[in-house]
Amino acid sequence: KHLAETRGARGYGIEVEDDKVIASVINGINVIQADLERGLWGFQDGTFDYVLLSLTLQAVRHTEAIVLEMLRVGREAIVTFPNFGHWQARWQVTLGGRMPVSATLPYQWYDTPNVHLCTIRDFERFCADHGIRILERLVLNEGRRVSFLPNLLGSLAVYRFEKRAS
């Protein structure tokens, strides 16, 4: 809705849960009820300029397939995810002996929707291994940009990327 109102963007949301689909429609958001885990089969190659996945990458089971599907239907893709390499997460695991809980990882180990926790370095390796070119990276901590030691000091990562030309 924000992108439509501020940038004139047109697009669709994908949601599987009934109540969130209804809330989206009430808020004037074009939404398709579908399970993202089954892919974006309803869209042709190159349908969109951008495909966004905000704070969902870590909660899907088939991460690799979903990222590749994003790049199939979109010219570019944008993802955001909590950085499990952040120093507070490392501290909680190493010295506290417990799974981390923070503003970007707000769940306990037993009720988290997160199934794939990754670090900034993990995601960049994934991109390199899959022929994905990173166009832009923004690393944040408490809303402020982090440029020094981003994998250690950043709690949230934002990437814009595309498939490398063959």
C-alpha positions as CSV (number, residue, x, y, z in Angstrom):
1,K,0.0,0.0,0.0
2,H,2.9,2.3,0.9
3,L,4.5,1.8,-2.5
4,A,1.3,2.3,-4.3
5,E,0.6,5.6,-2.5
6,T,4.1,7.0,-2.5
7,R,5.5,5.7,-5.8
8,G,2.5,4.8,-7.9
9,A,3.6,1.2,-7.9
10,R,1.2,-1.4,-9.1
11,G,1.5,-5.0,-8.1
12,Y,0.2,-7.9,-6.1
13,G,0.7,-9.4,-2.7
14,I,0.8,-13.1,-2.1
15,E,-0.7,-14.4,1.2
16,V,-1.8,-17.8,2.3
17,E,-3.7,-17.0,5.5
18,D,-7.4,-16.1,5.1
19,D,-7.5,-13.3,7.7
20,K,-4.4,-11.6,6.1
21,V,-6.0,-11.8,2.6
22,I,-9.1,-10.2,3.9
23,A,-7.1,-7.4,5.7
24,S,-5.2,-6.8,2.5
25,V,-8.4,-6.4,0.4
26,I,-9.9,-4.1,3.1
27,N,-6.7,-2.0,2.9
28,G,-6.9,-1.8,-0.9
29,I,-4.0,-4.1,-1.7
30,N,-4.3,-6.4,-4.6
31,V,-3.6,-9.8,-3.2
32,I,-3.6,-13.3,-4.4
33,Q,-4.3,-16.1,-2.0
34,A,-1.6,-18.7,-2.6
35,D,1.2,-20.6,-0.9
36,L,4.5,-19.0,-1.8
37,E,6.2,-22.4,-1.1
38,R,4.5,-23.7,-4.2
39,G,6.2,-21.1,-6.3
40,L,5.0,-18.3,-8.5
41,W,3.6,-20.6,-11.2
42,G,0.7,-18.2,-12.0
43,F,3.1,-15.6,-13.4
44,Q,4.9,-15.7,-16.7
45,D,8.7,-15.1,-17.0
46,G,9.5,-11.4,-16.7
47,T,6.1,-10.3,-15.6
48,F,7.4,-7.7,-13.0
49,D,10.1,-5.2,-12.7
50,Y,10.6,-6.0,-9.0
51,V,9.6,-8.9,-6.7
52,L,9.9,-8.2,-3.0
53,L,10.1,-10.6,-0.1
54,S,10.2,-8.7,3.1
55,L,11.2,-10.5,6.3
56,T,10.0,-13.8,4.9
57,L,13.2,-15.4,3.4
58,Q,14.0,-16.9,6.8
59,A,10.5,-18.3,7.2
60,V,10.2,-20.3,4.0
61,R,11.3,-23.9,3.6
62,H,12.3,-23.8,0.0
63,T,14.5,-20.7,0.0
64,E,16.5,-21.6,-3.0
65,A,13.5,-22.3,-5.2
66,I,11.7,-19.2,-4.1
67,V,14.6,-16.8,-4.8
68,L,15.0,-18.4,-8.2
69,E,11.3,-18.0,-8.9
70,M,11.5,-14.3,-7.8
71,L,14.2,-13.8,-10.5
72,R,12.2,-15.8,-13.1
73,V,9.1,-13.6,-12.8
74,G,10.9,-10.3,-12.0
75,R,13.7,-8.4,-13.6
76,E,15.1,-7.7,-10.1
77,A,14.4,-8.9,-6.6
78,I,14.5,-7.3,-3.2
79,V,14.7,-9.3,0.1
80,T,15.1,-8.3,3.7
81,F,16.0,-10.7,6.5
82,P,17.3,-10.6,10.1
83,N,21.1,-11.1,10.3
84,F,21.8,-14.1,12.5
85,G,25.5,-13.0,12.5
86,H,24.7,-9.9,14.5
87,W,26.9,-9.7,17.6
88,Q,24.0,-9.9,20.0
89,A,22.8,-13.1,18.4
90,R,26.3,-14.6,18.6
91,W,26.6,-13.4,22.2
92,Q,23.3,-15.0,23.3
93,V,24.2,-18.4,21.7
94,T,27.9,-18.5,22.7
95,L,27.8,-17.1,26.2
96,G,24.2,-17.4,27.2
97,G,23.8,-20.9,25.7
98,R,20.4,-20.0,24.3
99,M,18.9,-19.2,20.9
100,P,18.8,-15.5,20.3
101,V,15.8,-13.3,20.9
102,S,15.9,-9.7,19.7
103,A,13.8,-7.0,17.9
104,T,14.7,-8.7,14.5
105,L,14.5,-12.2,15.9
106,P,11.5,-11.8,18.3
107,Y,10.5,-15.4,18.8
108,Q,11.5,-18.1,21.2
109,W,13.1,-21.2,19.7
110,Y,9.9,-23.3,20.1
111,D,7.4,-20.9,18.4
112,T,9.5,-19.3,15.7
113,P,8.3,-19.2,12.1
114,N,12.0,-19.0,11.1
115,V,13.3,-22.1,9.6
116,H,16.5,-20.8,7.9
117,L,18.5,-18.3,9.8
118,C,21.3,-16.9,7.8
119,T,24.0,-14.3,8.0
120,I,24.9,-11.6,5.6
121,R,27.9,-13.6,4.5
122,D,25.7,-16.7,4.0
123,F,23.3,-14.8,1.7
124,E,26.2,-13.3,-0.3
125,R,27.7,-16.8,-0.7
126,F,24.3,-18.1,-1.8
127,C,24.1,-15.4,-4.5
128,A,27.6,-16.1,-5.7
129,D,26.9,-19.9,-5.9
130,H,23.6,-19.3,-7.9
131,G,24.8,-16.8,-10.4
132,I,23.0,-13.9,-8.7
133,R,24.4,-10.4,-9.0
134,I,23.9,-8.2,-6.0
135,L,23.0,-4.7,-7.1
136,E,22.6,-3.0,-3.8
137,R,23.0,-3.9,-0.1
138,L,21.8,-2.0,2.9
139,V,22.6,-3.2,6.4
140,L,20.8,-1.6,9.3
141,N,20.9,-1.7,13.1
142,E,18.1,0.0,15.0
143,G,17.2,1.9,11.8
144,R,20.7,3.2,11.2
145,R,22.9,2.3,8.3
146,V,25.9,0.0,9.1
147,S,28.9,0.0,6.9
148,F,31.7,-1.0,9.2
149,L,31.7,-4.8,10.0
150,P,28.1,-5.2,8.7
151,N,27.9,-9.0,9.4
152,L,28.8,-8.4,13.0
153,L,27.1,-5.0,13.7
154,G,24.0,-5.2,11.4
155,S,20.8,-6.7,12.6
156,L,18.8,-6.4,9.4
157,A,19.9,-6.9,5.8
158,V,18.2,-5.5,2.6
159,Y,19.4,-6.7,-0.8
160,R,18.5,-5.8,-4.4
161,F,19.7,-8.3,-6.9
162,E,19.3,-9.8,-10.4
163,K,20.2,-13.0,-12.3
164,R,23.6,-12.6,-13.9
165,A,23.5,-12.5,-17.7
166,S,24.5,-15.8,-19.2
